[in-house]
């Protein structure tokens, strides 16, 4: 497969296949700059997010490299397959996924129609030529019954207000305005496409490619996905695109998942708590010891999402100065959900949520007791 001559303004024709062989995968830190071709927490988290949000039975990952995400999904009892364009990646995959991953072109997959509940492709489509994207999107739509879940480095501002990679090049700005993928590539010191990226485009451009294939972008799912605790550090710097052939719907969250979705009005508490939806590239801003708010007096539920750190920690709720219960957040990073019912009363209810007096969130060594990433107040129906 070669890059079609005449499309890009600053590179000549080259072999796309040559970009993704042994030198690309040979080390944890290669000339491409990638560090994710070794197994690790990133693959485990992607598998966890897939399981929790979409509760799939059959998953296909496109651009699976050595199949680490596929391996974690299979270990959780999910029927998962993977395909990658690189001979080398498939040949050097771990034994646990032998026979479960194979080589294939993303635009011509060896799958029957609607063969998976969820089709995944993480940090892959930007490596394809822009002229190959429409037929790849059509192939993804053919194979996926319910969800196409992608991460793609994406430029410019998104329609719901999310921000992508800034558009700083004048030629890129013209292409974005005219609705096409960028013709000028970003090049590395060798004059090769930086990070192997061939399709540089805006949110609008990517959404249009999948809309033409009959897939709707599920903004409502992306908004919830970005609040997931395991998408809160390195994964949050990726740009998530979720598509579905179905009308607007709420995701089928697996039992025990860390997401609250309902039809009641919700007020988010911000001050003092870790703003997961902000997904700043810096380290976590850990919870303060207490947060205070006032809520209407007609009855409500307080829903807390928290994860334990190296040790257990208690969180205590008071309403108008009176204790209203204590919850223990167990050690370990499993998502934990706690619910308190706030009884009706007169006027506004004054609520305090935090660690009991005399207890610290951090110990003397700085080890975290708990992270609170979401507190919501739901009206009682």
Residue pairs with C-beta under 8 A, 6 or more apart in sequence:
1 15
1 16
1 17
1 105
1 129
2 13
2 14
2 15
2 16
3 11
3 13
3 14
3 15
3 16
3 129
3 198
4 13
4 129
4 131
5 12
5 13
7 129
7 130
7 131
7 183
8 183
8 184
8 185
9 171
9 183
9 184
10 184
10 185
10 187
11 185
11 187
11 191
11 193
14 192
16 127
16 128
16 129
16 198
17 85
19 127
19 192
19 193
19 196
20 85
20 86
20 88
20 89
20 127
20 196
21 86
21 87
21 88
22 88
23 30
23 31
24 30
24 32
24 34
24 37
24 86
24 88
24 196
25 37
25 65
25 66
25 86
25 88
25 89
25 92
28 35
28 37
28 38
29 35
30 37
31 188
31 190
32 195
32 196
33 194
33 195
34 195
36 42
36 43
36 65
36 123
37 65
37 66
37 89
39 66
39 68
39 71
39 94
40 68
42 234
42 235
43 68
43 69
43 71
43 72
44 72
45 230
45 231
45 235
46 69
46 72
46 120
46 122
46 235
47 69
47 72
47 73
47 76
48 72
48 230
49 225
49 228
49 230
49 231
49 235
50 56
50 59
50 69
50 73
50 118
50 120
50 149
51 73
51 76
51 78
51 254
52 228
52 253
52 254
52 256
52 257
52 258
52 259
52 335
53 221
53 224
53 225
53 228
53 251
53 253
53 254
53 257
53 259
54 117
54 118
54 146
54 147
54 149
54 251
54 252
54 254
55 252
55 253
55 254
56 78
56 116
56 117
56 118
56 146
56 147
57 78
57 79
57 117
58 78
58 79
58 80
58 115
58 116
58 117
58 118
59 70
59 73
59 78
59 79
59 80
59 81
59 116
59 117
59 118
59 119
59 120
60 80
60 81
60 82
60 83
60 109
60 111
60 115
60 116
60 118
60 119
60 120
60 143
60 144
61 67
61 69
61 70
61 80
61 81
61 82
61 83
61 119
61 120
61 121
61 122
62 82
62 83
62 84
62 104
62 106
62 109
62 119
62 120
62 121
62 124
62 140
63 83
63 84
63 85
63 106
63 121
63 122
63 123
63 124
63 125
63 127
64 70
64 82
64 83
64 84
64 89
64 101
65 84
65 86
65 89
66 89
66 90
66 92
66 93
66 94
66 97
66 101
67 82
67 84
67 90
67 93
67 94
67 97
67 100
67 101
68 94
69 80
69 82
69 120
69 122
70 80
70 81
70 82
70 97
70 100
70 101
71 94
71 96
71 97
73 80
74 80
74 96
74 97
74 100
75 96
80 100
81 100
81 101
81 102
81 116
82 97
82 100
82 101
82 102
83 101
83 102
83 103
83 104
83 106
83 109
83 110
84 90
84 101
84 103
84 104
85 103
85 104
85 105
85 106
86 103
87 103
90 101
90 102
90 103
93 101
102 110
104 110
106 121
106 124
106 125
106 128
106 132
106 136
106 139
106 140
107 132
107 135
107 136
107 139
108 139
109 139
109 143
111 143
113 142
113 143
114 142
114 143
114 144
114 145
115 143
116 143
116 144
116 145
117 144
117 145
117 146
117 147
118 144
118 146
118 147
118 148
118 149
119 140
119 143
119 144
119 147
119 148
119 149
120 149
120 150
121 140
121 148
121 149
121 150
121 151
122 150
122 151
122 238
123 151
123 152
123 153
123 238
124 150
124 152
125 133
125 136
125 150
125 152
125 199
126 152
126 153
126 197
126 198
126 199
126 200
127 196
127 197
127 198
127 199
128 136
128 198
128 199
129 198
129 199
130 180
130 181
130 198
130 199
130 201
133 181
133 199
133 209
134 209
134 212
134 213
137 209
137 210
137 212
137 213
137 215
138 212
138 213
140 148
140 210
140 213
140 215
140 243
141 148
141 210
141 213
141 214
141 215
141 243
141 245
144 245
145 245
146 244
146 245
146 246
147 218
147 242
147 243
147 244
148 210
148 215
148 242
148 243
148 244
149 240
149 241
149 242
149 243
150 240
150 241
150 242
150 243
151 238
151 239
151 240
151 241
152 206
152 239
152 241
153 164
153 165
153 197
153 200
153 238
153 239
154 164
154 165
154 201
154 202
154 203
154 206
154 239
154 241
155 164
155 165
155 166
155 167
155 172
155 176
155 182
155 200
155 201
155 202
155 203
156 164
156 165
156 166
156 167
156 176
156 202
156 203
156 204
157 163
157 164
157 203
158 164
158 203
159 203
159 204
159 207
159 219
160 219
160 222
160 223
162 203
162 222
162 226
162 239
164 202
164 203
164 239
167 173
167 176
167 202
169 182
169 184
171 182
171 183
171 184
172 182
172 184
172 200
175 181
175 182
175 183
175 184
176 182
176 201
176 202
176 205
179 204
179 205
179 208
180 201
180 205
181 199
181 200
181 201
181 205
182 200
182 201
185 193
185 194
185 197
185 198
185 200
186 193
186 194
186 197
186 200
187 193
187 194
188 194
188 195
203 239
203 241
206 241
207 217
207 241
210 217
210 241
210 243
211 217
214 245
215 243
215 244
215 245
216 243
216 244
216 245
216 246
216 247
216 248
217 241
217 242
217 243
218 242
218 243
218 244
218 248
218 249
218 251
220 248
220 250
221 242
221 244
221 250
221 251
222 240
222 241
222 242
223 277
224 251
224 259
224 261
225 231
225 240
225 242
226 236
226 240
226 276
226 277
226 279
227 259
227 276
227 277
227 373
227 374
228 258
228 259
228 276
229 258
229 276
229 305
229 307
229 333
229 335
229 371
229 373
230 333
231 240
231 279
232 274
232 276
232 279
232 284
232 373
233 284
236 276
236 279
237 279
237 281
250 261
251 259
251 261
253 259
253 261
256 335
257 335
258 305
258 335
258 336
258 337
260 266
260 303
260 305
260 337
260 374
260 376
260 378
262 378
264 378
264 379
264 381
265 378
265 379
266 376
266 377
266 378
267 295
267 376
267 377
268 374
268 375
268 376
269 291
269 293
269 375
269 376
269 377
271 291
272 287
272 288
272 290
272 291
272 292
273 287
273 288
273 291
273 372
273 373
273 374
273 375
274 284
274 285
274 286
274 287
274 371
274 372
274 373
275 285
276 373
276 374
284 371
286 361
286 362
286 368
286 371
287 354
287 361
287 370
287 371
287 372
288 354
288 361
289 354
289 355
289 360
289 361
290 352
290 353
290 354
290 355
291 352
291 353
291 354
291 375
292 350
292 351
292 352
293 351
293 377
294 348
294 349
294 350
294 351
295 342
295 348
295 349
295 351
295 377
296 348
296 349
296 379
297 344
297 345
297 346
297 347
297 348
297 349
298 344
298 379
298 380
299 341
299 342
299 343
299 344
299 379
299 380
300 341
300 342
300 377
300 378
300 379
300 380
301 339
301 340
301 341
301 342
301 377
301 378
301 380
302 317
302 339
302 340
302 342
302 351
302 353
302 375
302 376
302 377
302 378
303 337
303 338
303 339
303 374
303 375
303 376
303 377
303 378
304 315
304 327
304 337
304 338
304 339
304 340
304 353
304 372
304 374
304 375
305 335
305 336
305 337
305 372
305 373
305 374
305 375
306 315
306 329
306 336
306 338
306 370
306 371
306 372
306 373
307 329
307 332
307 333
307 334
307 335
307 336
307 370
307 371
307 373
308 329
308 330
308 331
308 332
308 333
308 334
308 336
308 369
308 370
309 331
309 333
309 367
309 368
309 369
309 370
309 371
310 331
310 367
310 368
310 369
311 331
311 363
311 367
311 369
312 328
312 329
312 330
312 331
312 369
313 328
313 329
313 355
313 359
313 361
313 369
313 370
314 326
314 327
314 328
314 329
314 355
314 356
314 359
315 326
315 327
315 328
315 329
315 338
315 353
315 354
315 355
315 370
315 372
316 323
316 325
316 326
316 353
316 354
316 355
316 356
317 323
317 324
317 325
317 326
317 340
317 351
317 352
317 353
318 324
318 351
318 352
319 342
319 343
319 345
319 349
319 350
319 351
320 345
320 349
320 350
321 350
324 340
324 342
325 340
326 356
327 338
327 340
329 336
329 338
329 369
329 370
330 336
341 380
342 349
342 351
342 377
353 375
355 361
355 369
359 369
360 369
361 368
361 369
361 370
362 368
362 369
363 369
